[in-house]
Amino acid sequence: QGLLVESGGGLVQPGGSLRLSCVASGFRFSSYAMSWYRQAPGQERDLVASIGSLGTTTNYADSVKGRFTISRDNAKNTVYLQMHSLKPEDTAMYYCGTRSRDYWGQGTQVTVSS
């Protein structure tokens, strides 16, 4: 019965920043490692970043390392993705989910243009 709702996407210029949020409900959020994924048209859904259940360990795709930061606030049942120095190739639908892929959100669109 888990539910994840993403927000924070939008249109941004190259070099700009966005902060995505994902609020969880219906399951014990603090027991799950969480991930952000993205999918561009015609491409597979790829892992962007993951964070352990306690928020003490993280990992990133090479393409975003040094530009994106994943974090979580277990008291708020929320996981974040802070994105800096955005590039047109970052344009995609961004999804949050448990690292186990038991639960998924509906996604939020990020478009980097101009």
C-alpha positions, 0 to 999 in steps of 0.5 A: 500500500506504499505511495510515493509522490515526487515534486519540484520538477520544471523548466530550467536553463543549462547551469541552473539548479532544481531540488526534487522532493519525494514524500512517502506514505503507507510503509515504514520509510525509515526501513528502506534504502531509497533511490532516484531514477530517470528516464528520457524518451526512447531510453531505459529507466536508469539509476541516478542516486541511492541512499541507505535507510539511515542516510549515512551511505550514498552512491551516484551514477558517474554522469551526475557525480559531483553535481547531484546530492541525494539526502533524506529526512526520515522524520518527514518521510521524504527523500530529496535530490538536489541538482546543480549545474544542470545540462540538457542531457539531464532532461528526463522524467525523474522517479523516486522509489525504494531501492528494492523497487517494491514501490514507485512514484509517478515521476516529475518532469525535469527539462533543461533548455536554452 
